[in-house]
Amino acid sequence: MSTLIKKELRENFKLALIGLALFTFMLAMDYHSSALFYANLALGGGWNADNAQPMISNSTAATGLFCSIFAAVLGWLQIHNERHRDLWAFLIHRPMSRTKIFVAKTVAGLSLYLVCAGLPLLGFIIMVGLPGHLAAPFDWAMVLPATSFFLSGIVYYFAGMLTSLRQARWFASRGLGLGAAILVSVALGNATDFSRAFVVVLVGSAILATAAWGSFLSSGYYSGQPVWGRRALASSLMLGCVVVVGLVAILFMSMLPRENQNRTWFRYQITKDGNIFKVTHATGKPGEITELNGTPLKDSKTGHPITQTDFDRLAAPESGVQPQFRDPAKAQLHYGSYQDVSHYFTLWQQTFDTLWYWRPNGRLWAYDIASRRFLGSLGPDGFAPGASTGAARFNQPVRLTDASQPVRTLTTDHAVYQLDLDHHAAKLFFEATNSDRIGGAVDVSSRGYGWDYTIVVTKDFIHLLTSDGKLVWQTPYAPGYPAYYYAQVSFLEPSTRFALTLYPSNQEDSTNHLPLHVAWLAAGQGVLTNLDLPLVQPAWTQPWGKCLTGLAMPPVSIFVMKWFEGLTLARLLSVVKLSWPPVIVSLIAAVVCAVAGWWLGRRYHFTVAARLKWAVFHLLTGLPGFLGFLCVQEWPAREPCPNCKKPRLVDREKCEYCGADFAPPPKNGTEIFESDSAATARSTPAVALRE
């Protein structure tokens, strides 16, 4: 076996060198982009978290792209270079089993892949992790996203081998193994943690490796494979058909007329004078602005219905908070998917020479832009030279994209702190009373610059504070969270008047739609008046899209996907309830496919046990499983039996209906066989002589 491994290493060494150089160049460019980012910061340029730490986003995309292509090409070439019939026969008739030959090829191919893809990635990790190279936090957990895509190359390696081994047409089912690998990559991109991603890679590698092994034993044919090889091949083709059916469904939906092209929806808008209007939108049409009684709003100068541009000038500035009341016992948990930057840090603010990151331990980490080294951390208890932790912690800040919302404060569970980053200090800005919990706070600039107000939402109250911490007004958070998930403040004229809008958490399947709650307030006076408005938006559904989604979705996939997303059983049942249309279509398609598979099994004389197994397979996998069943089988031709006249399979010696042999071929005068009488005459003297 060692000789065969050396032979495989020698033959594929050039491809490995090309892959090593290409991947090294890709990662070097990612590191160079980060270096340019920090040089730009020193000159006062903009910033974002993706450029600050390339280990999470940029390298993950580069690793996934390179590993999938390189591994698939490597696995395909290892088989393709020996597909010549004489060379293939010479290879498999060595004095060793085909399984050992397959193992030798796999050991050599995976060794080349691990070295050529692993060494550049390891060097990149070392460069990113060394202090002084990047002014951004680095944890070894940040390596996991790139590691998962690096391991997915093993799946693509066996997919490439399977594609090269199968005796099928290129334009038909030969490349479906690559579709299964693509589905694994899609699953990895949606994984919430590394453990689930690792399970996906492990299962995908096991299925495709077993399918490639079985196809190697049978020279690419389905018949002659061991049981587990046939099962793995059917599963891999089914996964590939999921991708194909999904792409066909997307293409078909893109050609259909959009159901929502004539749909209308509306919103409410408060103007600076405190009046509220209804703005109705229709696809492809300008918005229609009316009063609440339906009277069109007219321009006072022209007398015509007001345009959207003119109405926007009358709209009041507004800012809102979506509170999040976290469980204190889970305060130390990370946020978001393990592939998201926010899972590890949030790039919160930049001062003249320092970058400040919020970390899941609840402190702000400071990095010097020039030296790119860690300076210390700031928490509610003050600044410390190290990454110290304590009971007091800042909650995760909200990512703001609106320039009118300045960043001055951070919250804890029971207080709001004003930060002075230039002096590395934090002072108490607001404190909740009576153990009331803070769900969120946002700093507001009603003029488009500076810091005018801060909106603080607690479990019981909504507060509006000035920039120096003075209370403007306070009102009960009623209706409260979670029935009303978003609080929005509109700043009216004169500046002592405000409007508070609470948005309900209406669900699409809910029959009890809560109204929009609006309250008008004045500084020092509280609530002046209230108003509830209906807020029932049309459901943005597309029946054709849901039906096609159900066809592409195996019935078992909804449970697999929801487990993959980490949902609880109660949440899973609610998701299934929301997804009833595609689930029903998927189940109906599975039943139809099971019936069609049973009929085909009878037509081609499968055993009852084989038909039952395929029926269970079709019920679990639906239309993709049935297409995989059609692709995996080698369907023989059928000819009329000369005895019973029924269509019989040509790959059987006797008719499966009457047991008759095939009829001898008709004579055309070119036969070289002598007749029975001549053979008998020549044999007579020999018989007499023996007597």
DRENVOZA-210515 format. One record per residue (C-alpha): x, y, z; residue number from 1; chain. Coordinates in steps of 0.1 Angstrom, whole numbers. Example, Ala and Ser with C-alpha at 12.3 -4.5 7.8 and 13.67 -1.06 7.14 Angstrom:
<nodes>
((123,-45,78),1,"A")
((137,-11,71),2,"A")
</nodes>
This chain:
<nodes>
((0,0,0),1,"A")
((29,24,7),2,"A")
((41,21,-29),3,"A")
((7,30,-42),4,"A")
((5,60,-18),5,"A")
((39,72,-30),6,"A")
((27,69,-66),7,"A")
((-4,90,-59),8,"A")
((16,116,-41),9,"A")
((41,118,-70),10,"A")
((14,121,-97),11,"A")
((-6,149,-79),12,"A")
((23,168,-65),13,"A")
((21,195,-92),14,"A")
((-15,202,-85),15,"A")
((-8,204,-48),16,"A")
((19,231,-54),17,"A")
((-5,251,-75),18,"A")
((-31,250,-48),19,"A")
((-6,259,-21),20,"A")
((6,289,-40),21,"A")
((-29,301,-48),22,"A")
((-43,297,-13),23,"A")
((-13,315,2),24,"A")
((-18,344,-22),25,"A")
((-55,347,-13),26,"A")
((-48,348,25),27,"A")
((-19,372,20),28,"A")
((-42,396,2),29,"A")
((-68,393,31),30,"A")
((-40,402,56),31,"A")
((-28,430,34),32,"A")
((-64,445,32),33,"A")
((-65,446,70),34,"A")
((-31,463,71),35,"A")
((-44,490,47),36,"A")
((-75,493,68),37,"A")
((-55,503,99),38,"A")
((-33,526,78),39,"A")
((-65,543,66),40,"A")
((-77,546,102),41,"A")
((-46,565,112),42,"A")
((-54,590,85),43,"A")
((-90,594,97),44,"A")
((-107,569,74),45,"A")
((-139,549,81),46,"A")
((-140,516,99),47,"A")
((-161,484,101),48,"A")
((-157,452,121),49,"A")
((-151,430,90),50,"A")
((-119,447,81),51,"A")
((-108,449,117),52,"A")
((-106,412,122),53,"A")
((-103,392,89),54,"A")
((-101,359,107),55,"A")
((-139,359,110),56,"A")
((-153,371,77),57,"A")
((-128,375,49),58,"A")
((-107,344,56),59,"A")
((-139,323,60),60,"A")
((-151,332,26),61,"A")
((-117,326,10),62,"A")
((-112,293,28),63,"A")
((-147,280,18),64,"A")
((-142,290,-18),65,"A")
((-107,276,-22),66,"A")
((-112,244,-2),67,"A")
((-143,234,-21),68,"A")
((-128,239,-55),69,"A")
((-93,225,-48),70,"A")
((-105,194,-30),71,"A")
((-131,186,-56),72,"A")
((-106,190,-85),73,"A")
((-80,169,-66),74,"A")
((-105,140,-59),75,"A")
((-118,142,-95),76,"A")
((-83,141,-111),77,"A")
((-72,111,-90),78,"A")
((-98,90,-107),79,"A")
((-100,107,-141),80,"A")
((-63,102,-149),81,"A")
((-68,65,-147),82,"A")
((-102,62,-164),83,"A")
((-86,47,-196),84,"A")
((-99,12,-197),85,"A")
((-66,-6,-200),86,"A")
((-50,16,-172),87,"A")
((-81,11,-150),88,"A")
((-79,-27,-155),89,"A")
((-42,-27,-147),90,"A")
((-48,-7,-115),91,"A")
((-77,-28,-100),92,"A")
((-60,-61,-108),93,"A")
((-31,-55,-85),94,"A")
((-24,-82,-58),95,"A")
((-45,-63,-32),96,"A")
((-82,-57,-27),97,"A")
((-100,-28,-43),98,"A")
((-108,-15,-8),99,"A")
((-71,-12,0),100,"A")
((-65,6,-33),101,"A")
((-92,30,-25),102,"A")
((-78,36,10),103,"A")
((-43,43,-5),104,"A")
((-57,68,-29),105,"A")
((-77,85,-2),106,"A")
((-48,87,22),107,"A")
((-26,103,-5),108,"A")
((-53,127,-17),109,"A")
((-63,139,18),110,"A")
((-27,142,29),111,"A")
((-21,166,-1),112,"A")
((-52,185,7),113,"A")
((-45,189,44),114,"A")
((-10,201,38),115,"A")
((-17,224,9),116,"A")
((-48,240,25),117,"A")
((-38,236,61),118,"A")
((-3,252,61),119,"A")
((-14,286,46),120,"A")
((-44,287,69),121,"A")
((-22,279,99),122,"A")
((3,307,90),123,"A")
((-26,331,86),124,"A")
((-39,323,120),125,"A")
((-5,328,136),126,"A")
((-1,362,119),127,"A")
((-36,374,130),128,"A")
((-31,361,165),129,"A")
((3,376,173),130,"A")
((0,408,193),131,"A")
((8,440,174),132,"A")
((-4,428,140),133,"A")
((-41,437,143),134,"A")
((-57,462,166),135,"A")
((-87,439,172),136,"A")
((-95,412,198),137,"A")
((-84,377,189),138,"A")
((-98,345,205),139,"A")
((-90,310,195),140,"A")
((-127,305,190),141,"A")
((-125,329,160),142,"A")
((-106,301,142),143,"A")
((-137,278,142),144,"A")
((-156,293,112),145,"A")
((-126,290,89),146,"A")
((-119,255,104),147,"A")
((-154,243,96),148,"A")
((-150,253,59),149,"A")
((-115,239,58),150,"A")
((-130,205,70),151,"A")
((-157,208,44),152,"A")
((-131,203,18),153,"A")
((-131,166,28),154,"A")
((-167,164,16),155,"A")
((-158,180,-17),156,"A")
((-129,157,-21),157,"A")
((-151,126,-20),158,"A")
((-177,144,-41),159,"A")
((-151,149,-68),160,"A")
((-141,112,-66),161,"A")
((-177,101,-69),162,"A")
((-183,124,-99),163,"A")
((-153,109,-117),164,"A")
((-162,73,-108),165,"A")
((-199,72,-117),166,"A")
((-209,56,-151),167,"A")
((-235,83,-159),168,"A")
((-239,111,-184),169,"A")
((-223,145,-175),170,"A")
((-256,164,-184),171,"A")
((-277,140,-163),172,"A")
((-268,127,-128),173,"A")
((-231,124,-128),174,"A")
((-224,156,-109),175,"A")
((-251,152,-83),176,"A")
((-225,143,-57),177,"A")
((-212,179,-60),178,"A")
((-247,190,-54),179,"A")
((-246,172,-21),180,"A")
((-214,189,-12),181,"A")
((-229,223,-20),182,"A")
((-258,215,3),183,"A")
((-233,208,31),184,"A")
((-217,243,24),185,"A")
((-251,259,26),186,"A")
((-258,242,59),187,"A")
((-224,253,72),188,"A")
((-232,289,63),189,"A")
((-263,288,84),190,"A")
((-248,269,114),191,"A")
((-253,286,148),192,"A")
((-224,269,165),193,"A")
((-193,248,156),194,"A")
((-207,215,171),195,"A")
((-236,215,146),196,"A")
((-212,224,117),197,"A")
((-189,196,127),198,"A")
((-218,171,127),199,"A")
((-228,183,92),200,"A")
((-193,179,79),201,"A")
((-190,144,96),202,"A")
((-223,132,82),203,"A")
((-216,146,47),204,"A")
((-181,131,46),205,"A")
((-194,97,57),206,"A")
((-221,96,31),207,"A")
((-199,107,2),208,"A")
((-169,86,12),209,"A")
((-191,55,15),210,"A")
((-207,63,-19),211,"A")
((-173,68,-35),212,"A")
((-160,36,-19),213,"A")
((-189,15,-32),214,"A")
((-186,30,-67),215,"A")
((-149,22,-67),216,"A")
((-156,-14,-59),217,"A")
((-181,-17,-88),218,"A")
((-162,5,-113),219,"A")
((-188,32,-111),220,"A")
((-220,11,-115),221,"A")
((-248,7,-90),222,"A")
((-251,-30,-93),223,"A")
((-224,-49,-76),224,"A")
((-219,-25,-48),225,"A")
((-221,-35,-12),226,"A")
((-253,-26,7),227,"A")
((-239,4,25),228,"A")
((-224,17,-8),229,"A")
((-258,16,-25),230,"A")
((-275,33,4),231,"A")
((-248,61,6),232,"A")
((-250,66,-32),233,"A")
((-288,69,-31),234,"A")
((-285,94,-2),235,"A")
((-259,115,-19),236,"A")
((-279,117,-52),237,"A")
((-310,126,-32),238,"A")
((-291,155,-16),239,"A")
((-279,166,-50),240,"A")
((-314,165,-63),241,"A")
((-325,188,-34),242,"A")
((-301,214,-49),243,"A")
((-313,208,-84),244,"A")
((-350,210,-76),245,"A")
((-344,241,-55),246,"A")
((-326,259,-83),247,"A")
((-354,249,-108),248,"A")
((-380,262,-83),249,"A")
((-362,295,-80),250,"A")
((-359,298,-118),251,"A")
((-395,290,-123),252,"A")
((-407,315,-96),253,"A")
((-386,342,-112),254,"A")
((-405,337,-145),255,"A")
((-439,338,-129),256,"A")
((-457,371,-124),257,"A")
((-451,383,-89),258,"A")
((-482,379,-68),259,"A")
((-474,410,-47),260,"A")
((-470,434,-77),261,"A")
((-505,448,-71),262,"A")
((-504,446,-33),263,"A")
((-508,477,-11),264,"A")
((-496,484,24),265,"A")
((-497,514,47),266,"A")
((-479,531,76),267,"A")
((-486,560,99),268,"A")
((-466,591,100),269,"A")
((-466,619,126),270,"A")
((-459,654,115),271,"A")
((-441,682,134),272,"A")
((-474,697,145),273,"A")
((-484,665,161),274,"A")
((-510,653,136),275,"A")
((-509,618,123),276,"A")
((-515,607,87),277,"A")
((-519,575,69),278,"A")
((-494,568,40),279,"A")
((-506,541,16),280,"A")
((-481,525,-7),281,"A")
((-488,504,-38),282,"A")
((-462,486,-59),283,"A")
((-450,508,-87),284,"A")
((-471,538,-75),285,"A")
((-463,569,-54),286,"A")
((-475,569,-18),287,"A")
((-510,583,-11),288,"A")
((-511,605,20),289,"A")
((-545,608,37),290,"A")
((-560,619,70),291,"A")
((-572,591,93),292,"A")
((-608,596,79),293,"A")
((-595,590,44),294,"A")
((-595,626,32),295,"A")
((-564,632,9),296,"A")
((-539,657,24),297,"A")
((-535,686,0),298,"A")
((-507,711,-4),299,"A")
((-517,744,11),300,"A")
((-499,763,-18),301,"A")
((-512,744,-48),302,"A")
((-544,728,-36),303,"A")
((-534,695,-51),304,"A")
((-527,662,-32),305,"A")
((-493,667,-14),306,"A")
((-463,648,-28),307,"A")
((-442,624,-8),308,"A")
((-412,648,-10),309,"A")
((-432,677,4),310,"A")
((-447,655,31),311,"A")
((-413,643,42),312,"A")
((-404,679,50),313,"A")
((-434,680,74),314,"A")
((-426,647,91),315,"A")
((-413,649,126),316,"A")
((-378,635,135),317,"A")
((-381,602,153),318,"A")
((-360,576,170),319,"A")
((-368,543,187),320,"A")
((-356,515,209),321,"A")
((-363,478,206),322,"A")
((-358,466,242),323,"A")
((-343,433,250),324,"A")
((-348,420,285),325,"A")
((-322,393,288),326,"A")
((-320,366,314),327,"A")
((-293,376,339),328,"A")
((-282,340,343),329,"A")
((-273,340,306),330,"A")
((-256,374,306),331,"A")
((-222,359,299),332,"A")
((-233,339,268),333,"A")
((-221,350,234),334,"A")
((-245,366,209),335,"A")
((-254,355,174),336,"A")
((-239,327,153),337,"A")
((-203,316,158),338,"A")
((-196,329,123),339,"A")
((-208,365,131),340,"A")
((-184,392,142),341,"A")
((-209,401,169),342,"A")
((-204,367,185),343,"A")
((-170,378,196),344,"A")
((-170,416,197),345,"A")
((-187,448,185),346,"A")
((-166,476,171),347,"A")
((-182,503,191),348,"A")
((-164,536,187),349,"A")
((-132,552,176),350,"A")
((-114,581,193),351,"A")
((-84,599,179),352,"A")
((-59,571,186),353,"A")
((-79,543,200),354,"A")
((-104,517,189),355,"A")
((-130,505,214),356,"A")
((-146,471,212),357,"A")
((-175,457,233),358,"A")
((-167,421,244),359,"A")
((-191,395,256),360,"A")
((-176,398,291),361,"A")
((-194,432,293),362,"A")
((-164,455,290),363,"A")
((-150,478,264),364,"A")
((-115,468,252),365,"A")
((-92,495,240),366,"A")
((-66,490,212),367,"A")
((-40,516,202),368,"A")
((-43,523,164),369,"A")
((-7,531,159),370,"A")
((9,502,178),371,"A")
((-21,479,173),372,"A")
((-17,466,209),373,"A")
((-42,460,236),374,"A")
((-43,489,262),375,"A")
((-69,478,287),376,"A")
((-107,475,293),377,"A")
((-134,498,306),378,"A")
((-164,487,326),379,"A")
((-190,503,348),380,"A")
((-164,501,376),381,"A")
((-138,520,357),382,"A")
((-107,514,335),383,"A")
((-83,485,341),384,"A")
((-50,477,323),385,"A")
((-61,442,316),386,"A")
((-92,423,304),387,"A")
((-106,421,339),388,"A")
((-141,410,346),389,"A")
((-166,416,373),390,"A")
((-203,415,383),391,"A")
((-209,449,367),392,"A")
((-210,447,329),393,"A")
((-222,467,299),394,"A")
((-249,451,278),395,"A")
((-243,446,241),396,"A")
((-246,480,223),397,"A")
((-270,484,194),398,"A")
((-254,487,160),399,"A")
((-265,521,147),400,"A")
((-266,531,110),401,"A")
((-284,564,115),402,"A")
((-260,593,119),403,"A")
((-286,613,138),404,"A")
((-282,588,167),405,"A")
((-249,597,185),406,"A")
((-232,571,207),407,"A")
((-226,584,242),408,"A")
((-240,558,266),409,"A")
((-240,521,274),410,"A")
((-264,502,296),411,"A")
((-263,476,323),412,"A")
((-292,457,336),413,"A")
((-302,484,360),414,"A")
((-283,516,349),415,"A")
((-271,537,320),416,"A")
((-236,550,320),417,"A")
((-221,580,301),418,"A")
((-187,573,287),419,"A")
((-158,596,284),420,"A")
((-134,576,262),421,"A")
((-108,603,260),422,"A")
((-103,601,298),423,"A")
((-111,563,300),424,"A")
((-139,570,324),425,"A")
((-176,560,329),426,"A")
((-201,578,351),427,"A")
((-236,570,361),428,"A")
((-262,587,338),429,"A")
((-294,570,348),430,"A")
((-304,544,374),431,"A")
((-336,524,374),432,"A")
((-356,523,407),433,"A")
((-373,495,426),434,"A")
((-353,468,409),435,"A")
((-367,478,375),436,"A")
((-347,463,346),437,"A")
((-334,482,316),438,"A")
((-342,468,282),439,"A")
((-325,494,260),440,"A")
((-314,529,256),441,"A")
((-305,551,226),442,"A")
((-290,586,223),443,"A")
((-308,610,200),444,"A")
((-300,641,180),445,"A")
((-332,658,170),446,"A")
((-313,684,150),447,"A")
((-291,659,130),448,"A")
((-259,667,150),449,"A")
((-248,667,187),450,"A")
((-266,649,215),451,"A")
((-300,662,226),452,"A")
((-318,633,243),453,"A")
((-316,597,255),454,"A")
((-345,573,254),455,"A")
((-344,547,281),456,"A")
((-369,518,282),457,"A")
((-373,497,313),458,"A")
((-396,469,321),459,"A")
((-422,493,336),460,"A")
((-414,528,322),461,"A")
((-402,547,292),462,"A")
((-380,577,300),463,"A")
((-368,607,280),464,"A")
((-337,624,294),465,"A")
((-317,654,282),466,"A")
((-280,651,275),467,"A")
((-272,662,311),468,"A")
((-294,635,326),469,"A")
((-325,656,335),470,"A")
((-358,639,331),471,"A")
((-381,654,304),472,"A")
((-409,630,309),473,"A")
((-417,595,321),474,"A")
((-446,573,312),475,"A")
((-456,537,320),476,"A")
((-446,511,294),477,"A")
((-481,500,288),478,"A")
((-491,481,268),479,"A")
((-457,466,276),480,"A")
((-432,441,265),481,"A")
((-434,415,248),482,"A")
((-468,424,234),483,"A")
((-453,457,222),484,"A")
((-418,452,211),485,"A")
((-407,487,198),486,"A")
((-410,522,213),487,"A")
((-406,552,190),488,"A")
((-404,588,200),489,"A")
((-413,616,176),490,"A")
((-400,651,184),491,"A")
((-426,678,177),492,"A")
((-428,715,176),493,"A")
((-425,733,199),494,"A")
((-396,714,214),495,"A")
((-416,706,246),496,"A")
((-440,683,228),497,"A")
((-435,647,218),498,"A")
((-453,617,205),499,"A")
((-447,581,217),500,"A")
((-456,552,194),501,"A")
((-457,516,206),502,"A")
((-455,489,178),503,"A")
((-472,455,185),504,"A")
((-456,422,181),505,"A")
((-483,408,157),506,"A")
((-476,374,142),507,"A")
((-487,364,107),508,"A")
((-508,335,121),509,"A")
((-524,355,149),510,"A")
((-561,363,147),511,"A")
((-559,388,175),512,"A")
((-540,417,159),513,"A")
((-530,443,185),514,"A")
((-535,480,176),515,"A")
((-508,506,172),516,"A")
((-507,527,204),517,"A")
((-498,564,201),518,"A")
((-495,588,231),519,"A")
((-489,626,229),520,"A")
((-468,640,258),521,"A")
((-454,673,270),522,"A")
((-423,681,290),523,"A")
((-431,680,327),524,"A")
((-467,671,321),525,"A")
((-466,634,309),526,"A")
((-493,620,287),527,"A")
((-518,644,272),528,"A")
((-539,621,251),529,"A")
((-539,585,237),530,"A")
((-550,569,204),531,"A")
((-551,533,192),532,"A")
((-549,527,155),533,"A")
((-554,495,135),534,"A")
((-523,479,122),535,"A")
((-532,449,100),536,"A")
((-507,446,72),537,"A")
((-514,423,42),538,"A")
((-496,389,44),539,"A")
((-467,389,19),540,"A")
((-472,353,8),541,"A")
((-467,336,-26),542,"A")
((-487,303,-29),543,"A")
((-467,292,-59),544,"A")
((-435,299,-41),545,"A")
((-446,279,-11),546,"A")
((-457,250,-32),547,"A")
((-424,249,-51),548,"A")
((-405,251,-18),549,"A")
((-425,221,-6),550,"A")
((-415,201,-37),551,"A")
((-379,208,-31),552,"A")
((-381,201,6),553,"A")
((-379,165,18),554,"A")
((-404,159,46),555,"A")
((-377,150,71),556,"A")
((-357,181,63),557,"A")
((-378,205,84),558,"A")
((-369,186,116),559,"A")
((-333,184,106),560,"A")
((-330,221,97),561,"A")
((-348,232,129),562,"A")
((-326,210,150),563,"A")
((-297,225,131),564,"A")
((-308,260,140),565,"A")
((-310,250,177),566,"A")
((-347,254,183),567,"A")
((-366,239,212),568,"A")
((-394,215,207),569,"A")
((-421,242,214),570,"A")
((-405,266,190),571,"A")
((-402,238,164),572,"A")
((-439,231,166),573,"A")
((-447,268,161),574,"A")
((-424,269,131),575,"A")
((-441,239,116),576,"A")
((-474,255,121),577,"A")
((-463,286,102),578,"A")
((-449,264,75),579,"A")
((-480,242,69),580,"A")
((-484,250,31),581,"A")
((-449,237,21),582,"A")
((-451,209,46),583,"A")
((-484,197,32),584,"A")
((-471,199,-4),585,"A")
((-440,180,6),586,"A")
((-460,152,23),587,"A")
((-483,149,-7),588,"A")
((-453,147,-30),589,"A")
((-437,121,-8),590,"A")
((-469,99,-9),591,"A")
((-471,103,-47),592,"A")
((-435,94,-51),593,"A")
((-438,64,-29),594,"A")
((-467,51,-50),595,"A")
((-447,58,-82),596,"A")
((-417,41,-68),597,"A")
((-437,10,-58),598,"A")
((-452,8,-93),599,"A")
((-417,11,-109),600,"A")
((-404,-16,-85),601,"A")
((-432,-40,-96),602,"A")
((-426,-32,-133),603,"A")
((-389,-41,-130),604,"A")
((-395,-70,-106),605,"A")
((-379,-57,-74),606,"A")
((-383,-79,-44),607,"A")
((-410,-70,-19),608,"A")
((-384,-61,6),609,"A")
((-366,-38,-18),610,"A")
((-399,-21,-27),611,"A")
((-407,-16,10),612,"A")
((-373,0,16),613,"A")
((-376,23,-13),614,"A")
((-411,33,-2),615,"A")
((-399,43,32),616,"A")
((-370,62,15),617,"A")
((-395,81,-7),618,"A")
((-418,89,22),619,"A")
((-389,105,41),620,"A")
((-373,123,12),621,"A")
((-401,132,-12),622,"A")
((-395,144,-47),623,"A")
((-357,147,-44),624,"A")
((-355,111,-31),625,"A")
((-376,99,-60),626,"A")
((-353,117,-85),627,"A")
((-323,102,-68),628,"A")
((-340,67,-71),629,"A")
((-344,72,-108),630,"A")
((-308,84,-112),631,"A")
((-292,56,-91),632,"A")
((-308,27,-108),633,"A")
((-295,12,-140),634,"A")
((-328,6,-158),635,"A")
((-325,-23,-183),636,"A")
((-344,-24,-216),637,"A")
((-376,-45,-220),638,"A")
((-385,-67,-249),639,"A")
((-415,-89,-257),640,"A")
((-411,-125,-246),641,"A")
((-414,-149,-276),642,"A")
((-434,-173,-255),643,"A")
((-458,-152,-233),644,"A")
((-455,-119,-253),645,"A")
((-451,-99,-221),646,"A")
((-423,-73,-218),647,"A")
((-394,-90,-201),648,"A")
((-361,-76,-189),649,"A")
((-331,-81,-212),650,"A")
((-306,-86,-183),651,"A")
((-322,-119,-172),652,"A")
((-316,-153,-187),653,"A")
((-352,-165,-184),654,"A")
((-385,-147,-187),655,"A")
((-397,-135,-152),656,"A")
((-433,-143,-162),657,"A")
((-431,-178,-179),658,"A")
((-395,-189,-174),659,"A")
((-388,-192,-212),660,"A")
((-354,-186,-227),661,"A")
((-346,-160,-252),662,"A")
((-353,-170,-288),663,"A")
((-322,-178,-309),664,"A")
((-312,-151,-333),665,"A")
((-324,-155,-369),666,"A")
((-299,-170,-393),667,"A")
((-285,-148,-421),668,"A")
((-262,-172,-439),669,"A")
((-230,-162,-422),670,"A")
((-231,-188,-395),671,"A")
((-200,-210,-391),672,"A")
((-217,-237,-371),673,"A")
((-224,-270,-389),674,"A")
((-258,-287,-388),675,"A")
((-268,-315,-364),676,"A")
((-269,-342,-392),677,"A")
((-234,-335,-403),678,"A")
((-221,-336,-368),679,"A")
((-239,-370,-362),680,"A")
((-225,-385,-395),681,"A")
((-189,-377,-386),682,"A")
((-193,-391,-351),683,"A")
((-207,-425,-363),684,"A")
((-173,-442,-374),685,"A")
((-158,-432,-341),686,"A")
((-186,-449,-323),687,"A")
((-183,-481,-344),688,"A")
((-145,-481,-338),689,"A")
((-150,-480,-301),690,"A")
((-174,-509,-302),691,"A")
</nodes>
